[in-house]
Amino acid sequence: MASTETPRTGIPHPVINADECKSCMRCIVACPKKCLRLSEHLNRRGVKPVEYSGEGCVGCGICFYTCPEPYVLVIEK
C-alpha cells in the first residue's frame, strides 16, 4: 500500500493511498486551501495520483468527503 507518508505532528494533513487513487481530481478542486496536487509519477493504475503539497491543510475534511473511493484519502493529526 503506497501512501504519502507524513510523520504525525499534531498538524492536520491528508494521507493518500496513491495506488488506489484514480486521479478524478475532485479533492484537488474541492480543497479550500489548494494544498493538493497531481503527482509527477504514475501509480499502479497508470494515472498520476493526488499528493499533498506538504503545507496548508487545516483538517476540514472536504477532500475526504469529496473522494468517491473509500479508504483512498484520510485526514490525520
N, C-alpha and C positions, 0 to 999 in steps of 0.2 A: 504494500500500500504506500504509494508515493504521496507525500504531502509537503506543503510548505511548512517547514519546521521553524517555529519561533519559540524561544525559551519563555516559560511563564514568568512574567514580570509584574503581574497585577494590573498591567495596562491592557485594555481590551484589544483584541486583534482577531482577524479571521484566520481559520486554519482550513485549507482547501485540499481535498483529496484529488490531486492533479490527474491521476489515472482514470478517475470516474467523471471528470468534468467534460461536458460535451460542447463547451465553448459557445453557449447560447447568448452570452453577454448580458443576460438580464440583470445580474448582480452589479455589473460594471455600470450600466445605465441607471440603476436604482440607487446606488451609493451616493448619499448626500455630500460626503466628504471627498469623493472621487479618489479613493485610495486603492482601488483595484484596477488591474490592467491585464492585458493578454501577455502570456509568456512568450519568449522568443523561441522556445523549444517545443517540440511536439510530444504529446503523451502517447500511450499505447494505442489509443483510438485514432491517432494520426491528426489530431487537432491541437491547436495551441490552447492550453488550459489557462484559466484565470489565475493570477497570482496577486499577493498583497504587496504593495509598494514599500512597506516597512514602517510607515508612519501615517498618522492621521485618523486612524479608526477611533470612534467614540463608543463603540459597542452597541449601537442602536438596533442591530439585528435585521435591518431591512434586507441586506444581501441574503441572509439565511432564509427569510420568509419569501423572497422572490425566486430563489433557486427551485426549479421544478424537480430536481433529483434529490431524493432523501439521502442523507449522510455524505453529501459532497462538501458541504460548507457548514462549519460551526464557528461560534464566537467563543474564544477562551479569554480568561483574565488571569 
